[in-house]
Amino acid sequence: MFSPIPRRVMDGSEPGDSVAAAVLSGAPIDIQARTVRIYQPAKTATQSGDWTSHHWRMDWDILQKGHRWENPLMGWQSSADYMQGTHLNFKSKEDAIMFAQKQGYEYFVQEPNTRKFVPKAYANNFLHSPKGLKHIRTK
């Protein structure tokens, strides 16, 4: 019988002090073999604060076979993938990794991009410089 779950997870020979929950839970093989992405969500363009960047999120990848069809009534894309819109939030990256390992999921961590902050001041527009005058055309 073919199983996308690694043999070391199924027979319990994977090194570690615990058995993956996927082996014990009886979850469908489609869920056990899914890869998860662990990342820190970026703030939306309309937000000025950074409160949403304090947690880490885990979501499941899209199924390879597609499992999509076009709804004949409205023409919308439909999907049979019930894990596509599901995500879990964690307080830290380590918590998310520990959860993925405990469940037996294959995972990858996407590190957040760091923002380069250049301090600016309105007064710098009026500083004297020994070069020639800066002429700004408005029309």
PyMOL CGO cylinders between C-alpha atoms (Angstrom):
from pymol import cmd
from pymol.cgo import CYLINDER

trace = [
    CYLINDER, 0.00, 0.00, 0.00, 1.38, 3.40, -0.98, 0.3, 1, 1, 1, 1, 1, 1,
    CYLINDER, 1.38, 3.40, -0.98, 1.50, 6.05, 1.69, 0.3, 1, 1, 1, 1, 1, 1,
    CYLINDER, 1.50, 6.05, 1.69, 2.97, 9.53, 1.29, 0.3, 1, 1, 1, 1, 1, 1,
    CYLINDER, 2.97, 9.53, 1.29, 3.87, 9.48, 5.00, 0.3, 1, 1, 1, 1, 1, 1,
    CYLINDER, 3.87, 9.48, 5.00, 7.53, 8.65, 5.57, 0.3, 1, 1, 1, 1, 1, 1,
    CYLINDER, 7.53, 8.65, 5.57, 8.09, 5.08, 6.76, 0.3, 1, 1, 1, 1, 1, 1,
    CYLINDER, 8.09, 5.08, 6.76, 9.99, 6.32, 9.85, 0.3, 1, 1, 1, 1, 1, 1,
    CYLINDER, 9.99, 6.32, 9.85, 6.87, 8.16, 11.01, 0.3, 1, 1, 1, 1, 1, 1,
    CYLINDER, 6.87, 8.16, 11.01, 4.51, 5.26, 10.38, 0.3, 1, 1, 1, 1, 1, 1,
    CYLINDER, 4.51, 5.26, 10.38, 6.51, 2.61, 12.21, 0.3, 1, 1, 1, 1, 1, 1,
    CYLINDER, 6.51, 2.61, 12.21, 7.56, 4.91, 15.06, 0.3, 1, 1, 1, 1, 1, 1,
    CYLINDER, 7.56, 4.91, 15.06, 11.30, 4.61, 14.39, 0.3, 1, 1, 1, 1, 1, 1,
    CYLINDER, 11.30, 4.61, 14.39, 11.74, 8.34, 13.96, 0.3, 1, 1, 1, 1, 1, 1,
    CYLINDER, 11.74, 8.34, 13.96, 14.23, 9.61, 16.54, 0.3, 1, 1, 1, 1, 1, 1,
    CYLINDER, 14.23, 9.61, 16.54, 12.62, 11.45, 19.41, 0.3, 1, 1, 1, 1, 1, 1,
    CYLINDER, 12.62, 11.45, 19.41, 10.73, 10.80, 22.58, 0.3, 1, 1, 1, 1, 1, 1,
    CYLINDER, 10.73, 10.80, 22.58, 7.21, 10.96, 21.11, 0.3, 1, 1, 1, 1, 1, 1,
    CYLINDER, 7.21, 10.96, 21.11, 5.27, 9.34, 18.30, 0.3, 1, 1, 1, 1, 1, 1,
    CYLINDER, 5.27, 9.34, 18.30, 3.72, 11.63, 15.71, 0.3, 1, 1, 1, 1, 1, 1,
    CYLINDER, 3.72, 11.63, 15.71, 0.06, 12.33, 16.38, 0.3, 1, 1, 1, 1, 1, 1,
    CYLINDER, 0.06, 12.33, 16.38, -0.77, 11.57, 12.73, 0.3, 1, 1, 1, 1, 1, 1,
    CYLINDER, -0.77, 11.57, 12.73, 0.02, 7.90, 13.35, 0.3, 1, 1, 1, 1, 1, 1,
    CYLINDER, 0.02, 7.90, 13.35, -2.21, 7.66, 16.40, 0.3, 1, 1, 1, 1, 1, 1,
    CYLINDER, -2.21, 7.66, 16.40, -5.11, 9.90, 15.37, 0.3, 1, 1, 1, 1, 1, 1,
    CYLINDER, -5.11, 9.90, 15.37, -6.40, 7.94, 12.40, 0.3, 1, 1, 1, 1, 1, 1,
    CYLINDER, -6.40, 7.94, 12.40, -6.55, 11.12, 10.32, 0.3, 1, 1, 1, 1, 1, 1,
    CYLINDER, -6.55, 11.12, 10.32, -6.94, 10.67, 6.54, 0.3, 1, 1, 1, 1, 1, 1,
    CYLINDER, -6.94, 10.67, 6.54, -3.71, 10.19, 4.62, 0.3, 1, 1, 1, 1, 1, 1,
    CYLINDER, -3.71, 10.19, 4.62, -4.45, 13.33, 2.59, 0.3, 1, 1, 1, 1, 1, 1,
    CYLINDER, -4.45, 13.33, 2.59, -4.03, 15.41, 5.74, 0.3, 1, 1, 1, 1, 1, 1,
    CYLINDER, -4.03, 15.41, 5.74, -1.06, 13.52, 7.14, 0.3, 1, 1, 1, 1, 1, 1,
    CYLINDER, -1.06, 13.52, 7.14, 1.02, 14.06, 4.00, 0.3, 1, 1, 1, 1, 1, 1,
    CYLINDER, 1.02, 14.06, 4.00, 0.39, 17.79, 3.63, 0.3, 1, 1, 1, 1, 1, 1,
    CYLINDER, 0.39, 17.79, 3.63, 3.21, 20.28, 3.89, 0.3, 1, 1, 1, 1, 1, 1,
    CYLINDER, 3.21, 20.28, 3.89, 2.66, 23.28, 6.12, 0.3, 1, 1, 1, 1, 1, 1,
    CYLINDER, 2.66, 23.28, 6.12, 4.17, 26.74, 5.89, 0.3, 1, 1, 1, 1, 1, 1,
    CYLINDER, 4.17, 26.74, 5.89, 5.13, 28.60, 9.04, 0.3, 1, 1, 1, 1, 1, 1,
    CYLINDER, 5.13, 28.60, 9.04, 5.44, 32.35, 8.60, 0.3, 1, 1, 1, 1, 1, 1,
    CYLINDER, 5.44, 32.35, 8.60, 4.92, 35.70, 10.24, 0.3, 1, 1, 1, 1, 1, 1,
    CYLINDER, 4.92, 35.70, 10.24, 2.12, 37.57, 8.43, 0.3, 1, 1, 1, 1, 1, 1,
    CYLINDER, 2.12, 37.57, 8.43, 2.87, 41.03, 7.09, 0.3, 1, 1, 1, 1, 1, 1,
    CYLINDER, 2.87, 41.03, 7.09, 0.77, 43.99, 8.05, 0.3, 1, 1, 1, 1, 1, 1,
    CYLINDER, 0.77, 43.99, 8.05, -1.78, 45.22, 5.56, 0.3, 1, 1, 1, 1, 1, 1,
    CYLINDER, -1.78, 45.22, 5.56, -1.18, 48.41, 3.60, 0.3, 1, 1, 1, 1, 1, 1,
    CYLINDER, -1.18, 48.41, 3.60, -3.88, 50.29, 5.50, 0.3, 1, 1, 1, 1, 1, 1,
    CYLINDER, -3.88, 50.29, 5.50, -2.36, 49.69, 8.92, 0.3, 1, 1, 1, 1, 1, 1,
    CYLINDER, -2.36, 49.69, 8.92, 0.20, 51.93, 10.55, 0.3, 1, 1, 1, 1, 1, 1,
    CYLINDER, 0.20, 51.93, 10.55, 0.89, 49.72, 13.58, 0.3, 1, 1, 1, 1, 1, 1,
    CYLINDER, 0.89, 49.72, 13.58, 2.76, 46.43, 13.75, 0.3, 1, 1, 1, 1, 1, 1,
    CYLINDER, 2.76, 46.43, 13.75, 0.60, 44.51, 16.21, 0.3, 1, 1, 1, 1, 1, 1,
    CYLINDER, 0.60, 44.51, 16.21, -0.22, 41.73, 13.73, 0.3, 1, 1, 1, 1, 1, 1,
    CYLINDER, -0.22, 41.73, 13.73, 3.46, 40.86, 13.38, 0.3, 1, 1, 1, 1, 1, 1,
    CYLINDER, 3.46, 40.86, 13.38, 3.70, 39.55, 16.95, 0.3, 1, 1, 1, 1, 1, 1,
    CYLINDER, 3.70, 39.55, 16.95, 2.37, 36.09, 16.15, 0.3, 1, 1, 1, 1, 1, 1,
    CYLINDER, 2.37, 36.09, 16.15, 3.32, 33.30, 13.78, 0.3, 1, 1, 1, 1, 1, 1,
    CYLINDER, 3.32, 33.30, 13.78, 0.88, 31.54, 11.46, 0.3, 1, 1, 1, 1, 1, 1,
    CYLINDER, 0.88, 31.54, 11.46, 0.79, 28.02, 10.06, 0.3, 1, 1, 1, 1, 1, 1,
    CYLINDER, 0.79, 28.02, 10.06, -1.24, 27.13, 6.97, 0.3, 1, 1, 1, 1, 1, 1,
    CYLINDER, -1.24, 27.13, 6.97, -1.44, 24.16, 4.68, 0.3, 1, 1, 1, 1, 1, 1,
    CYLINDER, -1.44, 24.16, 4.68, -0.20, 24.13, 1.10, 0.3, 1, 1, 1, 1, 1, 1,
    CYLINDER, -0.20, 24.13, 1.10, -2.58, 23.79, -1.83, 0.3, 1, 1, 1, 1, 1, 1,
    CYLINDER, -2.58, 23.79, -1.83, -3.22, 20.27, -3.08, 0.3, 1, 1, 1, 1, 1, 1,
    CYLINDER, -3.22, 20.27, -3.08, -1.07, 19.29, -6.06, 0.3, 1, 1, 1, 1, 1, 1,
    CYLINDER, -1.07, 19.29, -6.06, -3.88, 17.68, -8.05, 0.3, 1, 1, 1, 1, 1, 1,
    CYLINDER, -3.88, 17.68, -8.05, -5.84, 20.87, -8.09, 0.3, 1, 1, 1, 1, 1, 1,
    CYLINDER, -5.84, 20.87, -8.09, -9.21, 19.55, -6.96, 0.3, 1, 1, 1, 1, 1, 1,
    CYLINDER, -9.21, 19.55, -6.96, -10.82, 22.65, -8.50, 0.3, 1, 1, 1, 1, 1, 1,
    CYLINDER, -10.82, 22.65, -8.50, -13.73, 23.10, -10.81, 0.3, 1, 1, 1, 1, 1, 1,
    CYLINDER, -13.73, 23.10, -10.81, -15.74, 25.99, -12.16, 0.3, 1, 1, 1, 1, 1, 1,
    CYLINDER, -15.74, 25.99, -12.16, -19.13, 26.54, -10.63, 0.3, 1, 1, 1, 1, 1, 1,
    CYLINDER, -19.13, 26.54, -10.63, -21.62, 26.41, -13.56, 0.3, 1, 1, 1, 1, 1, 1,
    CYLINDER, -21.62, 26.41, -13.56, -24.10, 28.87, -12.03, 0.3, 1, 1, 1, 1, 1, 1,
    CYLINDER, -24.10, 28.87, -12.03, -21.81, 31.81, -11.19, 0.3, 1, 1, 1, 1, 1, 1,
    CYLINDER, -21.81, 31.81, -11.19, -18.56, 30.84, -12.89, 0.3, 1, 1, 1, 1, 1, 1,
    CYLINDER, -18.56, 30.84, -12.89, -16.60, 30.97, -9.63, 0.3, 1, 1, 1, 1, 1, 1,
    CYLINDER, -16.60, 30.97, -9.63, -13.76, 28.61, -8.84, 0.3, 1, 1, 1, 1, 1, 1,
    CYLINDER, -13.76, 28.61, -8.84, -14.79, 25.92, -6.37, 0.3, 1, 1, 1, 1, 1, 1,
    CYLINDER, -14.79, 25.92, -6.37, -12.53, 23.58, -4.45, 0.3, 1, 1, 1, 1, 1, 1,
    CYLINDER, -12.53, 23.58, -4.45, -12.83, 20.34, -2.50, 0.3, 1, 1, 1, 1, 1, 1,
    CYLINDER, -12.83, 20.34, -2.50, -9.80, 21.25, -0.39, 0.3, 1, 1, 1, 1, 1, 1,
    CYLINDER, -9.80, 21.25, -0.39, -11.23, 21.90, 3.06, 0.3, 1, 1, 1, 1, 1, 1,
    CYLINDER, -11.23, 21.90, 3.06, -7.82, 22.78, 4.56, 0.3, 1, 1, 1, 1, 1, 1,
    CYLINDER, -7.82, 22.78, 4.56, -7.09, 25.55, 2.05, 0.3, 1, 1, 1, 1, 1, 1,
    CYLINDER, -7.09, 25.55, 2.05, -8.60, 28.38, 4.08, 0.3, 1, 1, 1, 1, 1, 1,
    CYLINDER, -8.60, 28.38, 4.08, -7.53, 27.04, 7.46, 0.3, 1, 1, 1, 1, 1, 1,
    CYLINDER, -7.53, 27.04, 7.46, -4.71, 28.54, 9.49, 0.3, 1, 1, 1, 1, 1, 1,
    CYLINDER, -4.71, 28.54, 9.49, -3.45, 28.34, 13.05, 0.3, 1, 1, 1, 1, 1, 1,
    CYLINDER, -3.45, 28.34, 13.05, -1.84, 31.16, 15.05, 0.3, 1, 1, 1, 1, 1, 1,
    CYLINDER, -1.84, 31.16, 15.05, 1.03, 30.67, 17.50, 0.3, 1, 1, 1, 1, 1, 1,
    CYLINDER, 1.03, 30.67, 17.50, 2.82, 32.98, 19.91, 0.3, 1, 1, 1, 1, 1, 1,
    CYLINDER, 2.82, 32.98, 19.91, 6.28, 32.05, 18.65, 0.3, 1, 1, 1, 1, 1, 1,
    CYLINDER, 6.28, 32.05, 18.65, 8.02, 30.30, 15.79, 0.3, 1, 1, 1, 1, 1, 1,
    CYLINDER, 8.02, 30.30, 15.79, 9.24, 27.58, 18.14, 0.3, 1, 1, 1, 1, 1, 1,
    CYLINDER, 9.24, 27.58, 18.14, 5.66, 26.77, 19.20, 0.3, 1, 1, 1, 1, 1, 1,
    CYLINDER, 5.66, 26.77, 19.20, 4.59, 26.39, 15.58, 0.3, 1, 1, 1, 1, 1, 1,
    CYLINDER, 4.59, 26.39, 15.58, 7.57, 24.16, 14.75, 0.3, 1, 1, 1, 1, 1, 1,
    CYLINDER, 7.57, 24.16, 14.75, 6.94, 22.00, 17.81, 0.3, 1, 1, 1, 1, 1, 1,
    CYLINDER, 6.94, 22.00, 17.81, 3.27, 21.60, 16.84, 0.3, 1, 1, 1, 1, 1, 1,
    CYLINDER, 3.27, 21.60, 16.84, 4.17, 20.62, 13.25, 0.3, 1, 1, 1, 1, 1, 1,
    CYLINDER, 4.17, 20.62, 13.25, 6.72, 18.09, 14.49, 0.3, 1, 1, 1, 1, 1, 1,
    CYLINDER, 6.72, 18.09, 14.49, 4.29, 16.64, 17.01, 0.3, 1, 1, 1, 1, 1, 1,
    CYLINDER, 4.29, 16.64, 17.01, 1.63, 16.22, 14.31, 0.3, 1, 1, 1, 1, 1, 1,
    CYLINDER, 1.63, 16.22, 14.31, 4.16, 14.64, 11.92, 0.3, 1, 1, 1, 1, 1, 1,
    CYLINDER, 4.16, 14.64, 11.92, 3.78, 17.34, 9.25, 0.3, 1, 1, 1, 1, 1, 1,
    CYLINDER, 3.78, 17.34, 9.25, 6.51, 18.22, 6.81, 0.3, 1, 1, 1, 1, 1, 1,
    CYLINDER, 6.51, 18.22, 6.81, 7.06, 21.95, 7.26, 0.3, 1, 1, 1, 1, 1, 1,
    CYLINDER, 7.06, 21.95, 7.26, 9.14, 24.87, 6.09, 0.3, 1, 1, 1, 1, 1, 1,
    CYLINDER, 9.14, 24.87, 6.09, 9.70, 28.18, 7.82, 0.3, 1, 1, 1, 1, 1, 1,
    CYLINDER, 9.70, 28.18, 7.82, 9.46, 31.38, 5.83, 0.3, 1, 1, 1, 1, 1, 1,
    CYLINDER, 9.46, 31.38, 5.83, 11.42, 34.05, 7.68, 0.3, 1, 1, 1, 1, 1, 1,
    CYLINDER, 11.42, 34.05, 7.68, 9.95, 37.57, 7.63, 0.3, 1, 1, 1, 1, 1, 1,
    CYLINDER, 9.95, 37.57, 7.63, 11.57, 40.30, 5.60, 0.3, 1, 1, 1, 1, 1, 1,
    CYLINDER, 11.57, 40.30, 5.60, 13.22, 42.93, 7.74, 0.3, 1, 1, 1, 1, 1, 1,
    CYLINDER, 13.22, 42.93, 7.74, 12.19, 46.49, 7.15, 0.3, 1, 1, 1, 1, 1, 1,
    CYLINDER, 12.19, 46.49, 7.15, 14.93, 49.02, 6.61, 0.3, 1, 1, 1, 1, 1, 1,
    CYLINDER, 14.93, 49.02, 6.61, 14.00, 52.18, 8.47, 0.3, 1, 1, 1, 1, 1, 1,
    CYLINDER, 14.00, 52.18, 8.47, 15.69, 55.44, 7.48, 0.3, 1, 1, 1, 1, 1, 1,
    CYLINDER, 15.69, 55.44, 7.48, 14.96, 58.23, 9.96, 0.3, 1, 1, 1, 1, 1, 1,
    CYLINDER, 14.96, 58.23, 9.96, 13.84, 61.43, 8.27, 0.3, 1, 1, 1, 1, 1, 1,
    CYLINDER, 13.84, 61.43, 8.27, 13.10, 64.93, 9.49, 0.3, 1, 1, 1, 1, 1, 1,
    CYLINDER, 13.10, 64.93, 9.49, 11.24, 67.76, 7.82, 0.3, 1, 1, 1, 1, 1, 1,
    CYLINDER, 11.24, 67.76, 7.82, 13.96, 70.20, 8.92, 0.3, 1, 1, 1, 1, 1, 1,
    CYLINDER, 13.96, 70.20, 8.92, 16.50, 68.41, 6.70, 0.3, 1, 1, 1, 1, 1, 1,
    CYLINDER, 16.50, 68.41, 6.70, 14.78, 69.97, 3.68, 0.3, 1, 1, 1, 1, 1, 1,
    CYLINDER, 14.78, 69.97, 3.68, 16.03, 73.40, 4.79, 0.3, 1, 1, 1, 1, 1, 1,
    CYLINDER, 16.03, 73.40, 4.79, 19.62, 72.57, 5.76, 0.3, 1, 1, 1, 1, 1, 1,
    CYLINDER, 19.62, 72.57, 5.76, 22.37, 74.62, 4.12, 0.3, 1, 1, 1, 1, 1, 1,
    CYLINDER, 22.37, 74.62, 4.12, 24.64, 72.76, 1.73, 0.3, 1, 1, 1, 1, 1, 1,
    CYLINDER, 24.64, 72.76, 1.73, 27.75, 74.29, 0.11, 0.3, 1, 1, 1, 1, 1, 1,
    CYLINDER, 27.75, 74.29, 0.11, 26.60, 73.12, -3.33, 0.3, 1, 1, 1, 1, 1, 1,
    CYLINDER, 26.60, 73.12, -3.33, 24.41, 75.19, -5.58, 0.3, 1, 1, 1, 1, 1, 1,
    CYLINDER, 24.41, 75.19, -5.58, 20.80, 75.87, -4.82, 0.3, 1, 1, 1, 1, 1, 1,
    CYLINDER, 20.80, 75.87, -4.82, 18.36, 73.09, -5.48, 0.3, 1, 1, 1, 1, 1, 1,
    CYLINDER, 18.36, 73.09, -5.48, 15.70, 74.23, -7.90, 0.3, 1, 1, 1, 1, 1, 1,
    CYLINDER, 15.70, 74.23, -7.90, 12.48, 72.23, -7.81, 0.3, 1, 1, 1, 1, 1, 1,
    CYLINDER, 12.48, 72.23, -7.81, 10.17, 72.74, -10.75, 0.3, 1, 1, 1, 1, 1, 1,
    CYLINDER, 10.17, 72.74, -10.75, 6.51, 72.58, -9.94, 0.3, 1, 1, 1, 1, 1, 1,
    CYLINDER, 6.51, 72.58, -9.94, 5.20, 72.81, -13.49, 0.3, 1, 1, 1, 1, 1, 1,
]
cmd.load_cgo(trace, "trace")
